[in-house]
Each structure stands twice: as structure tokens, then as C-alpha cells.
Amino acid sequence: MIYVVATLTVKQEARAELIAAAKQSIAETRKEPGNISYDMYESVTEPTRIVFVEQWENAEALAPHGKSDHMRAFGRVAVKCMSAPPRIEVITPAKVDVR
């Protein structure tokens, strides 16, 4: 299992536009094979920060996601709305023995 954490910093005046565009992309992404969850969060301390947290069965399931029509459409909107490059992290659960 893998997770993706994508942090976007958006222009204040474009925040509503980005959120509106994200709604369609989120709905379509949740239908993708191998997607377990895909959620958008808003920072309570920094109103221009939007965070997407994705959970995928594996890297193979994630690979086609970025090339999907709905992500390309979202990307065209997001690039106009961001005030900085996105920070995207792909992470896996830590294997920690807690005994």
C-alpha cells in the first residue's frame, strides 16, 4: 500500500476555483482501479494551503492516475491557481515493531 500527500499553495483569489475543479477530479479518482481513498483537506492555520491525501493499493495502481483525463483537466486549472510549485510526497507505512 502507498500513500500520496500533495500540498498545494494557492492564490487566495483562486482558492474557490481550485476547490471547485478538485470536486470533479476527486469523484473520478475514487472510481479508479486500485484507489482506496482520495480526500482533500484545508489547512486551519494557512488558508491558502490545500492538501490531498491519497491511498492506493500499490504503485502500479497509482501510475495511470496522473495521465487520466480528469487529472489533466484538474492540472490545467491548478497550475493557474497555485502560487508555488506543489509538494508531492509518496509514502508507505513504516514497519515499526511496537511491542
N, C-alpha and C positions, 0 to 999 in steps of 0.2 A: 504494500500500500504506500502511496505517496501523497503528499500534500503540496499545494502551491499557495503561497501567500504573496499577493500582488498589491503593492501600496502605491496609490496614485495621489499626487498633489495637484489639485485642480484650481483653476482661476475661480475666485468667488462668484463672479458674474456668470460663469459657465457651469456651476455646480448642478443646477436643476436640469440642464441639458444633458449632462453626463449621466445623471441618475435615471432620467427618462430613457436614454438609449440603453442603459445597462439592463433595464427590466426585460426587454425582449431577448437580449443575449443570455441572461440568466435562465429564462424559461426554456430556451432552445438547448443550452448547455446541459441542463438537467436531464434532457432526453438522450444525450449521447451515450453510446455503449461504454461501460466502464466508469461512468461518473457516479460517485456515491453521494456527493453533496457539493453545492456551489452556492455560496452566500456572500452578500455584500454588507459591509459594516461601515458606519460613520463614526469618526473619532469624536469623543465628547470633549476633548481638550483642544483639538485643532480642526475647526470646521471645514477646512479645505482638504482634509485627508480622508480618502475613501479606501477601504481595504477589502479585497476579495480573498476569501478563503475557500479553496477547492480541495476536494478529496477524491482521489482516483484509485481504481483497483491496482494499476501498475503504470509504468512509464509508457508502455505500448498503447494503453488506452488514452493517455494524455496526448501523445504525438499528433494525432489528426485534429485535435481541438483548435490549435492556433491557425489552422488552414481552413477552418469551417467558414461557410458564408456568413453566419451570424457573428462570428468573432471578427471577421474582416470588416463587416459593416460597423460593428461597435468600435473597432480600431480607428476607422475614419473619423468618427465623432470624437473619440477620446483624445486623439492627437491634437485636435483643435482646442480641447478643454483643459489640457494639462499645462501647468506652469513649470514643470520639471519632468525629467525622464522618470518613467515608472521604476520601482524597485521590485523585482520579481525573484522570489526565493522558492526553490523546490526542496522540500524537506521530507524526511522519513522518520517514523517513530524511533526513539532511542531505545536501544536494547539495554535496559538497566535492571539489574537484579536488586529488588527492593526487600529481600528477606532480611 
